[in-house]
Amino acid sequence: MLTVDYEKLGVRVRQQRELNSLTQSQLARKVGVTGSFIGHIERGEKKASVDTVVALCNALEVSPTVLLQDSLSDGVMQSQLSFDEDNQDLMRGIMHVLREHTRRAEYR
């Protein structure tokens, strides 16, 4: 049985908070907890309830999969990565552009 890896959840919360240019206090206000509790979560010292994880996701504007990816099975992660045909075409196009950009950068 897989369980929540609270240390890695904390790392993901910190990464997303920093990407959003938020302090722990600012995130705490959005979530409705204290800044010290956010610090405890980020260090993996305290467990976040389901309600708190949902509030974190909403405040950080990310899917729960982003924060919990280290605790989810490979099957769940694969299902999150499946794309419909239009999105597959879009991803192929993006990959093509990235490959071309990388090749050009190598020749400079």
Secondary structure by P-SEA (a helix, b strand, c coil): ccccaaaaaaaaaaaaaaaacccaaaaaaaacccaaaaaaaaaccccccaaaaaaaaaaacccccccccccccaaaaaaaacccaaaaaaaaaaaaaaaaaaaaaaac
